[in-house]
């Protein structure tokens, strides 16, 4: 049965109560129909235990249990409860949720009969901390460690992730970029059971909540609070202004900001100083972000050739390796070394050598795709090219173009053992990445192939797929 709600206190008297003899499947059906996050197991008005959305997710992989067992055999019996007379201190209630890491607090009368339940949402609904929440930003409470899935993941796989990581939702992201496109929650899992979906065959993209309602790091918690109330949700995905996934903010995190000592102190001081400080901090943050972006760029760009350095190469290759392994697409690496470069430096001087490397770097950048490929200075006179989603045929085409374009430069090299102009040797390696290998091996193979090109007389390429 569903008890009726009293809206004058944080005690939510509208709750789902079922006897312990109820089957697990019927309990899930009742939760889905009532759109509630828990079942209180009650017999003779006495609380015996609790069954929550999280329990449903944990049982999702155990179909036999759902089909055969009753609540009495699976309920959580060690339940944190309070008497109604102990619910006056809202801040103490907030502390209980944090201390015991719970989301449901059953309330009893003096005869230990169930009166209702308090949840983070019912507690939040009677709080009006507008003043404090208006000046706290999402970025101060955001949870950056978001467990995510992909559109083609099955509901079963998502449920297993929820259980493994002890989270209440999975954010679905674009497989080609870190952009959130949907979400699947514990409550959704309950509804999927009710609908009789095939958890192994149905994919996330078929059932995820989309379009996604989001917040941004600079939004105030008051804005988030109002949006959650309007949408009747318990969490919002947080995105950067550019659309990338930044994190998630939940009701539980909102409650963490309601520590009584902090709240009273901040409210006393904030009126006098917050407006002035907000403007100053906003200006300083903008300046700092600009400087940090520039420092980050400089730390990843080779000062001479203005292509990226080895640090950025490793980051880019690792990121593309993970992305393409999910997509089942190939990746190619071309190692490029200037032939007889020591003799060039000895003959024309280091300034001319620097100019030569700049011209070669510019040429390499010109023959690659500007938006997807990467050219890096690997060290000295050696460069590395990363070509995502490129098979050995495409990589070979790029290698031939490099040799032709370097020859077209006609940079004089009187003491070259190959020609009277500067030439390069190439090693080309292609692989379909997976978790059993690593980007470092791909670089190593390309380097070995480059060495073979040197042994074969230089000014050529050696190619291999593995």
Residue pairs with C-beta under 8 A, 6 or more apart in sequence:
1 16
1 17
1 18
2 14
2 15
2 16
2 17
2 34
2 36
3 13
3 14
3 15
3 17
3 116
4 13
4 14
5 12
5 13
5 14
6 13
6 116
9 87
9 126
10 87
10 90
10 93
10 118
10 122
10 123
10 125
10 126
11 84
11 87
11 107
11 115
11 116
11 117
11 118
11 122
12 116
12 117
12 118
12 119
12 122
13 115
13 116
14 116
15 36
15 38
15 40
15 114
15 116
15 117
16 30
16 31
16 34
16 36
16 38
16 39
16 40
17 39
17 40
17 41
17 42
17 114
18 26
18 27
18 30
18 39
18 40
18 41
18 42
18 71
19 41
19 42
19 43
19 71
20 41
20 43
20 48
20 49
20 70
20 71
20 72
20 75
21 70
21 71
21 72
22 30
22 39
22 70
22 71
23 69
23 70
23 71
24 59
24 65
24 66
24 67
24 69
24 70
24 71
24 74
25 66
25 67
25 193
27 39
27 51
27 71
28 56
28 66
28 190
28 193
28 194
29 193
29 194
30 39
31 37
31 38
31 39
31 53
31 56
31 190
32 190
32 191
32 193
32 194
33 194
35 187
37 52
37 53
37 103
37 104
37 119
37 186
37 187
38 50
38 51
38 52
38 53
38 103
38 104
38 117
39 50
39 51
39 52
39 71
40 47
40 50
40 106
40 114
40 117
41 47
41 48
41 49
41 50
41 51
41 71
41 72
41 75
42 48
42 114
45 113
45 114
46 112
46 113
46 114
47 79
47 81
47 106
47 108
47 112
47 114
48 72
48 75
48 77
49 71
49 75
49 76
49 77
49 79
50 75
50 76
50 79
50 104
50 106
51 71
51 74
51 75
51 76
52 76
52 103
52 104
53 168
53 186
53 187
53 189
53 190
54 168
54 186
55 74
55 76
56 186
56 189
56 190
56 193
57 159
57 162
57 163
57 186
57 189
58 163
59 65
59 66
59 74
60 66
60 155
60 156
60 159
60 160
60 163
60 189
60 193
60 199
61 156
61 159
61 160
61 163
65 74
66 193
79 106
80 96
80 100
80 102
80 105
81 105
81 106
81 107
81 108
82 93
82 96
82 105
82 106
82 107
82 108
82 118
83 107
83 108
83 109
83 110
84 107
84 108
84 109
84 115
85 110
87 93
87 107
87 118
90 123
90 126
90 127
90 258
91 258
91 259
91 260
91 263
93 105
93 118
93 123
94 123
94 255
94 258
94 259
96 102
96 105
97 103
97 105
97 120
97 123
97 252
97 255
98 252
98 255
98 256
103 119
103 120
103 252
104 117
104 118
104 119
105 117
105 118
105 119
106 114
106 116
106 117
107 114
107 115
107 116
107 117
107 118
108 114
108 115
109 115
120 234
120 251
120 252
120 254
120 255
121 234
121 251
123 255
124 225
124 251
124 254
124 255
125 229
127 258
129 257
129 258
129 263
130 222
131 267
131 270
132 257
132 263
132 266
132 267
132 270
133 220
133 221
133 222
133 225
133 254
133 257
134 220
134 221
134 222
135 220
135 270
135 274
135 278
136 220
136 221
136 257
137 217
137 218
137 219
137 220
137 221
138 215
138 216
138 217
138 218
138 219
138 220
138 221
138 224
138 238
138 249
139 217
139 218
141 221
141 249
141 253
141 254
141 256
141 257
142 217
142 238
142 246
142 247
142 248
142 249
142 253
143 247
143 248
143 249
143 250
143 253
144 246
144 247
145 247
146 171
146 237
146 245
146 247
146 248
147 161
147 162
147 165
147 167
147 170
147 171
148 170
148 171
148 172
148 173
148 180
148 245
149 157
149 158
149 161
149 170
149 171
149 172
149 173
149 184
149 204
150 172
150 173
150 175
150 204
150 326
151 172
151 174
151 175
151 181
151 182
151 203
151 204
151 205
151 208
152 175
152 203
152 204
152 205
153 172
153 203
153 204
154 199
154 200
154 201
154 202
154 203
154 204
155 184
155 189
155 192
155 197
155 199
155 200
155 202
155 203
155 204
155 207
156 199
156 200
158 170
158 184
158 204
159 189
159 199
161 167
161 170
162 168
162 169
162 170
162 186
162 189
168 185
168 186
168 234
168 235
168 250
169 183
169 184
169 185
169 186
169 235
169 248
170 183
170 184
170 204
171 180
171 182
171 183
171 237
171 245
171 248
172 180
172 181
172 182
172 183
172 184
172 204
172 205
172 208
172 210
173 179
173 180
173 181
173 245
174 180
174 181
175 323
175 326
175 327
176 323
176 327
177 244
178 244
178 245
179 239
179 243
179 244
179 245
180 212
180 214
180 237
180 239
180 245
181 208
181 210
181 212
182 204
182 205
182 208
182 209
182 210
182 212
183 208
183 209
183 210
183 212
183 237
184 204
184 207
184 208
184 209
185 209
185 234
185 235
188 207
188 208
188 209
192 199
192 202
192 207
197 207
212 237
213 227
213 231
213 233
213 236
213 237
214 236
214 237
214 238
214 239
215 223
215 224
215 227
215 236
215 237
215 238
215 239
215 249
216 238
216 239
216 240
216 241
216 246
217 238
217 240
217 246
217 247
221 249
221 254
221 257
224 236
224 249
224 254
225 254
227 236
228 234
228 235
228 236
228 251
234 250
234 251
235 248
235 249
235 250
235 251
236 248
236 249
237 245
237 248
238 245
238 246
238 247
238 248
238 249
239 245
239 246
240 246
257 263
299 311
300 308
300 309
300 311
300 312
300 315
301 307
301 308
301 309
301 312
302 308
302 309
302 361
302 376
302 377
304 354
304 357
304 358
304 377
305 357
305 358
305 360
305 361
305 362
305 377
306 358
306 361
307 361
307 364
307 365
307 375
307 376
307 377
307 383
308 316
308 374
308 375
308 376
308 377
309 376
309 377
310 376
310 377
310 378
310 379
312 374
312 376
313 374
313 376
313 378
313 384
313 386
314 439
316 374
316 376
316 386
317 333
317 374
317 386
317 439
317 442
317 443
318 439
320 331
320 386
320 388
321 331
321 433
321 438
321 439
321 442
322 433
323 388
324 330
324 331
324 388
324 389
324 432
324 433
325 433
325 434
325 435
328 432
329 388
329 389
329 432
330 389
330 390
330 391
330 392
330 430
330 431
330 432
330 433
331 386
331 387
331 388
331 389
331 390
331 430
331 431
331 432
331 433
331 442
332 386
332 387
332 390
332 391
332 392
332 394
332 395
332 398
332 428
332 429
332 430
332 431
333 384
333 385
333 386
333 387
333 428
333 429
333 442
333 443
333 446
334 384
334 385
334 387
334 395
334 398
334 399
334 402
334 426
334 427
334 428
334 446
334 461
335 378
335 382
335 383
335 384
335 426
335 427
335 443
335 446
335 447
335 449
335 450
336 360
336 364
336 382
336 383
336 384
336 385
336 402
336 424
336 425
336 426
336 450
337 381
337 382
337 383
337 424
337 425
337 426
337 450
337 454
338 344
338 356
338 357
338 360
338 381
338 382
338 422
338 423
338 424
339 416
339 417
339 418
339 422
339 423
339 424
339 425
339 454
339 458
339 459
340 413
340 415
340 416
340 417
340 418
340 458
341 353
341 356
341 380
341 381
343 413
343 415
343 416
344 352
344 353
344 356
344 413
344 415
344 416
344 422
345 352
345 353
346 415
347 413
347 414
347 415
348 356
356 411
356 422
357 377
357 381
359 409
359 411
360 383
360 406
360 409
360 422
360 424
361 375
361 377
361 383
363 402
363 405
363 406
363 409
364 375
364 383
364 385
364 402
365 375
366 405
367 398
367 401
367 402
367 405
368 374
368 375
368 385
368 387
368 398
369 387
372 388
372 389
373 385
373 386
373 387
373 388
373 390
374 385
374 386
375 383
375 384
375 385
376 383
376 384
376 385
376 386
377 383
378 384
384 443
384 446
385 398
387 394
387 395
387 398
390 398
390 430
391 430
391 465
392 428
392 430
392 463
392 464
392 465
395 428
395 430
395 463
396 428
396 461
396 463
399 426
399 428
399 461
399 463
400 461
402 424
402 426
403 423
403 424
403 426
403 459
403 460
403 461
406 422
406 423
406 424
407 421
407 423
409 421
409 422
410 421
411 421
411 422
412 420
412 421
412 422
413 419
413 420
413 421
413 422
413 423
414 420
416 422
416 423
417 458
418 457
418 458
418 459
419 459
423 458
423 459
424 459
425 450
425 453
425 454
425 458
425 459
425 460
425 461
426 449
426 450
426 453
426 460
426 461
426 462
427 445
427 446
427 447
427 448
427 449
427 450
427 451
427 452
427 453
427 461
427 462
428 446
428 449
428 461
428 462
428 463
428 464
429 442
429 445
429 446
429 449
429 463
429 464
429 465
429 466
430 463
430 464
430 465
430 466
431 437
431 442
431 445
431 465
431 466
433 439
433 442
445 464
445 466
449 462
449 463
449 464
450 462
452 462
453 460
453 461
453 462
456 462
